[in-house]
């Protein structure tokens, strides 16, 4: 049945060498994640309160911070060939913590999948003039579900089509919305000023969740150098191209109403801007959600389910919720979920590179998955929420970066003080499925 629905893509095993992809293919998908409408809106926000070059500096600094995080945690995923949720079992969280993380990833990514599906559906309904918005949301959501269920190879092809199309449409949008681009670059900020620290905070906060769960994507890279290349190109180019386009539009129009500009564009061109922007990030929302749920069911119920089947179920549910308009009521809740991801990256980096309590076990079992893991790590149960809350409450710095650094420091301290006591989950006798097979 799983074969009929799509590919499992080593959801509960390591990605073997023969299933790895070229760095360019993965970079295209990473670039597709950062070239979303949210980045265009972010750029417009910065452009309304900053000069073009001031915004450029803020975007560049934010991109550097995101690159450092995504590369550091992404290299772990590349080396071990494991998804974020599954990898967390041996990087500080244990079975219980990884189950919770997998569920949070699933909830967050499914929620954003629904929100963006609803956005695409509303846009298509307005342009087509036939069929109501809920029907278009269902059509678009189910189309993305098919792509995500078929696995990374289909998602790569979707990105190869959607990314160039979106960039061409974006160039057209800028040229038709802004009269003299050269003078626009030298113009003062049209709105109330935004400070540099606030601007950097906005840039890093816009994609820190995607950077924190980088192993979901980098497990398909062939080398650490590929991780660096695809991350730096994907994130930096995405931030520069899309966010700076938003800056130019805000300066040219003296407004942050990017969606209004798109809506006033020539019919289907405006709709295609939205559709291509949403498609190339929404398939990854659904893909990461399915990986999180597969890990959750395996860790909690010791049940192995097909990633492709989970993708179909979650995609259908998210599409129906988008059609019903329910997901928009949970945007605040989804934003709150986002604060739990930076400490996760901090703990994983601290365990894998510094503390190394379980690193030998995960390395020595390659290419298989370790057959046992800590059931839970009490220190992590404390560090995770404390870092998340403290990161939000500290009166200085950027909340996500604060939470990540604090989680890293606390976990290293716990390791040095020998506070990482744990209960170990015994190995099972069941066969590990697909450990050395390609997708």
Secondary structure, DSSP 8 states (H G I E B T S, - for coil): -HHHH---TTTTS---GGG---HHHHHHHHHHHHSSHHHHHHHHHHHHHS-HHHHHHHHHHHHHHHHHHHHHHHHHHHHHT--HHHHGGGTTTHHHHHHHHHHHHHHHHHHHHHHHHHHHHHHHHHHH-SS-HHHHHHHHHHHHHHHHHT-HHHHHHHHHHHHHHHHHHHHHHHHHH-S-HHHHHTS--SSS---HHHHHHHHHHHHHHHHHTTHHHHTT-SSHHHHHHHHIIIIIHHIIIIIHHHHHHHHHHTS--HHHHHHTSSTHHHHHHHHHHHHHHHHHHHHHHHHHHHHHHHHHH-----HHHHHHHHHHHHHHHHHHT-GGGGHHHHHHHTHHHHHHHHHHHIIIIII-SSHHHHHHTTTS--S-EEEEEHHHHHHHHHHHHHHHH-SSS-HHHHHHHHHHHHHHHHHHTT---EEEE---SS--TTTT---
